[in-house]
Amino acid sequence: MKSDLDKLLIENEAAGLWVTGPAQHNPAMVYLTGGGHMTMADVIKPIGEPMVLCHAPMEREEAARTGLQTINYTQFPLKPRLEAAQGDRVLVQALLYKEIFEQIGLTEGTVLLYGRSEVGKHYSLVNKLQELLPGLTFKGDLDDAVLLQAMATKDEAEIERIRAMGVITRTVVARVADYLTHHAVEDETLVKEDGSPLTIGEVKGLINLWLAEMGAENPEDTIFAIGRDAGVPHSTGTPSDPIRLGRTIVFDIFPCEKGGGYFYDFTRTWCLGYAPEEVQALYDQVKAVYDQVVSELETDLNAAHFQRRTCELFEAQRHPTIRQNPATESGYVHSLGHGVGLNIHEKPWFSHSEDPTNALVPGSVFTIEPGLYYPEKGMGVRLEDTYHVTSDGKFEPFVDYPKQLVLPMAERK
């Protein structure tokens, strides 16, 4: 949580952090400011001191709404910097940040860098600033040890925002199921009123529309993949593919609040009308593993423990796993889950067994998503729900939704 930032900075021998970029679709900035319409801003947090938000003059009121201490870039006159830089645009910017860091009092130690900006420009700026402030060392937090570690446990307000996204997601999923099952069918293909096939791309367009109508958005796209594509875990689906009966459809939807806020992550696998025997057997095995792993969830264990357990269960069913062969493209080929928050993928990581900070603790939000994939057989199955650990150590999904493979087609009048 944000209250852990100073402790985490001390533990990682850092003097502060610097987040840069817009206040939308920029998880680190959204986390510290709450978001808003700021096209370019900086948050600087010295250890033991309040955060300071630096902003452009046109966005002063948006900055004020954050409740943070603010600095307007125009407090530092441009003309002296232009004269000193003699046409060096990078130096002009670096001199601005030199003045800001000096005013804040952060001139010694390691500063961790976060945020989103054009990498070439920011790289040049940081290098020049390093020359101007030799007492500082700027570095990336490659171990996710400070900001992502703080973000790994959610407070009650964050939990409720994620829950609200879960309700929106469930509503859209139900609408998709209803839409599909009420179509006419010709030669086992869903058809529209004009007789042309209903396609993957058309369904995905409606998903985006329905999310937008409910105040959400879909910046990472949606996985809606049928047949062989369902056997490739992150195939988003071929837009021109017709939707046919009896084929596995992996529907993995992970929308967020408008403006790049909190995400939700959810997957169901469907067959319309009926399921071939081999597909039903595969589905039953995935669901059995899902149910078993969920029944064994326990706090204070490294998330990687449950990845190992999932591999054991699938191997007992005689499926190849990523543990046996990291390069396998059939069977169980990915991690059991991941953290969810302002990033669609964040801590806890289920694949980092060497990192003790990936324990499941009260406030953790994460997915459970076992799957089996056989693209050579034209099928794949995944089930996924987002869970959180309550303050008393219980594991709860945010929303309930049926886990059924076959969606019966509605009778048409």
C-alpha positions in Angstrom: 0.0 0.0 0.0 1.1 3.6 -0.4 1.7 3.8 3.3 4.6 1.3 2.8 6.6 3.5 0.4 9.0 4.9 2.9 9.7 1.5 4.4 10.3 0.0 1.0 12.6 2.9 0.0 14.6 2.4 3.2 14.8 -1.4 2.6 16.1 -0.8 -0.9 18.5 1.9 0.0 16.8 4.5 -2.2 16.5 8.2 -1.5 13.3 8.7 -3.4 11.3 7.9 -6.5 10.4 9.9 -9.6 7.3 9.1 -11.7 6.8 10.8 -15.1 4.2 10.9 -17.8 0.5 11.4 -18.2 -2.1 10.8 -15.5 -4.1 8.4 -17.7 -3.0 4.9 -18.8 0.1 5.3 -16.7 -0.2 2.9 -13.7 2.4 4.4 -11.5 1.1 8.0 -12.0 -2.5 6.9 -11.5 -1.5 5.1 -8.3 0.1 8.1 -6.8 -2.2 10.9 -8.1 -5.6 9.1 -8.5 -5.5 10.0 -12.2 -7.1 12.9 -14.0 -6.5 15.0 -17.1 -2.8 15.7 -16.9 -1.1 15.2 -20.3 2.4 15.5 -18.7 3.4 15.5 -15.1 6.0 14.4 -12.6 5.6 13.0 -9.1 8.8 13.2 -6.9 8.8 11.4 -3.6 11.8 12.0 -1.3 12.1 9.4 1.5 10.4 10.6 4.6 8.7 13.5 2.9 5.4 14.1 1.1 5.0 13.5 -2.6 5.3 16.6 -4.8 3.3 16.8 -8.1 4.9 19.0 -10.9 2.4 20.1 -13.5 1.8 22.3 -16.5 0.0 25.6 -16.0 -3.1 24.7 -18.0 -3.6 21.6 -15.7 -3.2 23.4 -12.4 -6.8 22.7 -11.3 -6.5 19.0 -12.2 -3.3 18.9 -10.2 -4.8 20.6 -7.2 -7.6 18.0 -7.1 -5.1 15.3 -6.2 -4.5 16.8 -2.8 -0.8 16.5 -3.3 1.7 19.3 -2.8 2.2 20.9 -6.2 4.8 22.8 -8.2 3.9 24.6 -11.4 6.6 24.3 -14.1 6.2 28.0 -14.8 7.6 28.7 -11.3 11.0 28.3 -13.0 11.5 31.0 -15.7 12.3 29.7 -19.2 14.5 32.6 -20.4 17.5 32.0 -18.1 17.5 28.3 -19.0 17.4 29.1 -22.7 20.3 31.5 -22.4 22.3 29.0 -20.3 21.6 26.1 -22.7 22.6 28.0 -25.9 20.2 25.9 -28.1 20.7 22.6 -26.4 17.0 21.5 -25.9 17.9 18.5 -23.6 19.9 20.9 -21.4 16.9 23.3 -21.2 14.8 20.5 -19.8 17.5 19.1 -17.5 18.0 22.5 -16.0 14.3 22.7 -15.2 14.5 19.4 -13.3 17.7 20.4 -11.6 15.9 23.3 -10.1 12.9 21.2 -9.1 15.0 18.5 -7.4 17.0 21.2 -5.6 13.8 23.0 -4.4 12.4 19.7 -3.1 15.7 18.9 -1.4 16.4 15.7 -3.2 20.1 16.0 -4.3 21.8 12.9 -2.8 21.3 9.2 -3.1 19.5 6.8 -5.5 16.3 7.9 -7.2 14.1 5.1 -8.7 12.4 5.8 -12.1 8.9 4.9 -13.1 6.2 6.0 -15.5 5.6 6.4 -19.2 7.3 8.7 -21.6 9.1 8.6 -25.0 12.1 6.5 -24.1 14.7 8.3 -26.2 13.9 11.7 -24.9 13.6 10.6 -21.3 16.9 8.7 -21.5 18.7 11.8 -22.8 17.1 14.0 -20.1 18.1 11.6 -17.2 21.6 11.4 -18.5 22.0 15.1 -18.7 20.4 15.6 -15.3 22.8 13.1 -13.8 25.7 15.4 -15.0 24.0 18.4 -13.3 23.3 16.6 -10.1 26.2 14.2 -9.5 25.1 13.4 -6.0 22.1 11.5 -7.4 22.0 8.2 -9.1 19.0 7.4 -11.3 18.0 3.7 -11.9 15.1 1.5 -12.8 13.4 -0.7 -10.3 14.0 -3.9 -12.2 13.1 -6.1 -9.2 9.7 -4.4 -8.7 10.9 -3.9 -5.1 9.3 -0.6 -4.3 6.3 0.8 -6.2 5.0 -2.5 -7.5 5.6 -4.1 -4.1 3.5 -1.3 -2.6 0.8 -1.8 -5.2 0.7 -5.6 -4.5 -1.6 -5.2 -1.5 -4.8 -3.3 -2.1 -6.8 -1.2 0.5 -10.6 -1.5 0.8 -11.2 1.4 -1.7 -9.1 -0.4 -4.3 -10.8 -3.7 -3.7 -14.2 -2.1 -4.3 -13.1 -0.5 -7.5 -11.9 -3.9 -8.8 -15.1 -5.5 -7.7 -17.1 -2.9 -9.7 -15.0 -3.7 -12.7 -15.8 -7.4 -12.1 -19.6 -6.6 -12.1 -19.2 -4.8 -15.4 -17.2 -7.6 -16.9 -19.7 -10.2 -15.8 -22.5 -8.2 -17.3 -20.8 -7.9 -20.6 -19.9 -11.6 -20.7 -23.6 -12.5 -20.0 -24.6 -10.2 -22.8 -22.2 -11.9 -25.2 -23.5 -15.3 -24.3 -27.1 -14.2 -24.8 -26.2 -12.6 -28.1 -24.5 -15.7 -29.5 -27.1 -18.2 -28.4 -29.9 -16.3 -30.0 -28.5 -16.4 -33.5 -29.8 -18.5 -36.4 -27.6 -21.4 -37.5 -26.9 -22.7 -41.0 -24.5 -25.6 -41.6 -23.3 -25.3 -38.0 -22.4 -21.6 -38.5 -24.0 -18.7 -36.7 -25.5 -16.3 -39.3 -26.9 -12.8 -39.2 -30.3 -11.7 -40.6 -28.7 -11.2 -44.1 -27.5 -14.8 -44.1 -23.8 -13.9 -43.8 -21.7 -15.6 -41.1 -21.2 -13.9 -37.7 -17.5 -13.4 -37.2 -15.0 -13.1 -34.4 -14.3 -9.4 -35.3 -18.0 -8.5 -35.1 -18.4 -9.9 -31.7 -15.3 -8.2 -30.4 -16.6 -4.9 -31.7 -19.8 -5.3 -29.7 -17.7 -6.2 -26.6 -15.9 -2.9 -26.9 -19.2 -1.0 -27.4 -20.9 -2.6 -24.4 -17.9 -1.9 -22.2 -17.8 1.7 -23.2 -21.5 2.0 -22.5 -20.8 0.9 -19.0 -18.0 3.3 -18.4 -15.1 0.9 -19.0 -12.5 0.5 -21.8 -10.4 -2.3 -23.3 -6.9 -0.9 -23.9 -5.3 -4.4 -24.0 -7.9 -5.8 -26.5 -9.9 -9.0 -25.8 -9.1 -12.7 -26.5 -12.0 -14.2 -28.3 -10.5 -17.1 -30.2 -12.1 -20.2 -31.8 -10.8 -23.6 -32.9 -7.1 -23.7 -33.4 -6.7 -20.1 -32.2 -8.2 -21.2 -28.9 -5.2 -23.6 -28.6 -2.8 -20.7 -28.6 -3.1 -19.0 -25.2 -2.7 -15.4 -26.2 -4.1 -15.5 -29.7 -6.7 -12.7 -29.7 -8.7 -14.5 -32.5 -8.8 -14.0 -36.2 -11.4 -11.3 -37.0 -12.7 -13.0 -40.1 -13.2 -16.4 -38.5 -16.9 -17.4 -38.5 -18.4 -18.6 -35.3 -19.3 -22.3 -35.5 -21.0 -24.8 -33.2 -19.0 -27.3 -31.3 -15.7 -25.4 -31.5 -13.9 -24.3 -28.3 -14.1 -20.5 -27.9 -11.7 -19.1 -25.3 -13.1 -15.7 -24.1 -10.6 -13.9 -22.0 -11.7 -10.4 -21.2 -9.6 -7.9 -19.2 -11.1 -4.4 -19.2 -10.3 -1.5 -17.0 -11.9 1.7 -15.6 -12.0 4.5 -18.2 -8.8 6.5 -18.2 -6.5 3.5 -17.4 -7.7 2.7 -13.9 -8.2 -0.7 -12.2 -8.4 -3.9 -14.3 -10.4 -7.1 -14.0 -9.5 -10.4 -15.6 -11.9 -13.2 -16.5 -12.0 -16.2 -18.8 -14.5 -18.8 -19.8 -14.3 -21.5 -22.5 -17.5 -22.1 -24.4 -18.8 -24.5 -27.1 -22.0 -23.4 -28.7 -24.7 -26.0 -29.0 -22.7 -29.0 -28.1 -19.2 -30.2 -27.3 -17.3 -33.0 -28.9 -16.4 -35.8 -26.4 -12.6 -35.0 -26.5 -13.3 -31.3 -25.8 -15.6 -32.1 -22.9 -13.0 -34.4 -21.4 -10.3 -31.7 -21.7 -12.7 -29.2 -20.1 -13.5 -31.5 -17.2 -9.8 -31.9 -16.5 -9.1 -28.2 -16.5 -12.0 -27.5 -14.2 -10.9 -30.3 -11.8 -7.5 -28.7 -11.5 -9.1 -25.2 -11.1 -11.3 -26.6 -8.2 -8.4 -28.4 -6.6 -6.0 -25.5 -6.6 -8.6 -23.1 -5.3 -9.4 -25.5 -2.5 -5.7 -25.5 -1.4 -5.1 -21.7 -1.5 -3.4 -20.6 1.7 -2.0 -17.3 2.9 1.7 -16.6 3.4 2.8 -19.1 0.8 4.8 -18.0 -2.3 2.4 -17.9 -5.3 4.9 -20.1 -7.1 3.9 -22.9 -4.8 0.6 -23.1 -6.6 2.2 -23.0 -10.0 4.2 -26.1 -9.0 1.0 -27.7 -7.7 -0.8 -27.0 -10.9 1.9 -28.7 -12.9 1.7 -31.7 -10.6 -2.0 -32.1 -11.2 -1.8 -31.7 -14.9 1.1 -34.2 -15.1 -0.9 -36.7 -13.1 -3.5 -36.4 -15.9 -0.7 -37.2 -18.4 -0.5 -33.7 -20.0 2.8 -32.1 -20.8 3.6 -29.1 -18.7 5.9 -26.1 -18.7 7.7 -27.5 -15.7 8.7 -30.6 -17.7 9.6 -28.6 -20.9 9.6 -24.8 -20.7 9.3 -24.7 -24.5 6.2 -26.9 -24.8 3.4 -25.5 -27.0 0.9 -28.2 -26.1 -0.6 -29.1 -22.7 -0.1 -26.6 -19.8 2.1 -23.9 -21.2 1.8 -20.8 -18.9 1.7 -19.6 -15.3 -1.3 -20.3 -13.1 -2.0 -16.6 -12.5 -0.7 -13.1 -11.8 -1.5 -10.1 -9.8 -4.1 -7.6 -11.0 -4.5 -3.9 -10.3 -3.6 -0.8 -12.2 -1.6 -3.1 -14.4 -3.3 -6.1 -15.9 -0.2 -8.1 -14.9 1.6 -7.2 -11.7 2.7 -8.7 -8.4 2.3 -11.3 -7.0 4.1 -13.2 -9.8 3.3 -17.0 -9.8 6.4 -17.8 -11.8 9.0 -16.2 -9.5 9.8 -18.9 -7.0 13.0 -17.2 -6.0 11.3 -14.0 -4.8 9.9 -14.3 -1.3 7.9 -11.1 -1.7 5.4 -12.9 -3.9 3.4 -14.4 -1.0 -0.4 -14.3 -1.0 -1.4 -12.1 1.9 -4.4 -10.0 2.9 -4.9 -7.4 0.2 -3.5 -9.5 -2.6 -5.5 -9.5 -5.8 -4.7 -12.2 -8.3 -6.0 -14.6 -11.0 -6.3 -18.3 -11.0 -6.3 -19.5 -14.6 -5.3 -23.1 -15.4 -5.6 -24.1 -19.0 -4.8 -26.9 -21.5 -3.9 -26.2 -25.2 -3.7 -28.4 -28.2 -3.5 -26.3 -31.3 -2.7 -29.3 -33.4 -6.1 -30.7 -32.4 -7.9 -27.4 -33.0 -8.8 -26.8 -29.3 -7.9 -25.1 -26.1 -9.5 -24.6 -22.7 -8.9 -22.0 -20.0 -10.9 -21.0 -16.9 -10.1 -17.8 -15.0 -11.4 -15.8 -12.1 -9.9 -12.9 -10.2 -9.6 -13.5 -6.4 -8.6 -11.4 -3.4 -7.5 -12.2 0.1 -9.7 -10.7 2.7 -8.5 -9.0 5.9 -9.1 -12.2 7.8 -7.2 -14.4 5.3 -10.1 -15.8 3.3 -9.8 -16.3 -0.5 -12.8 -14.9 -2.4 -13.6 -14.4 -6.1 -14.9 -10.9 -6.8 -17.9 -12.1 -8.8 -19.6 -15.4 -9.6 -20.4 -16.6 -13.1 -21.3 -20.1 -14.3 -18.6 -22.4 -15.4 -20.3 -24.3 -18.2 -18.7 -25.5 -21.4 -21.8 -25.9 -23.5 -24.1 -22.9 -24.2 -27.3 -24.3 -25.6 -28.6 -22.4 -28.6 -32.0 -20.8 -27.9 -35.1 -21.9 -29.8 -35.9 -19.4 -32.5 -39.6 -18.5 -33.1 
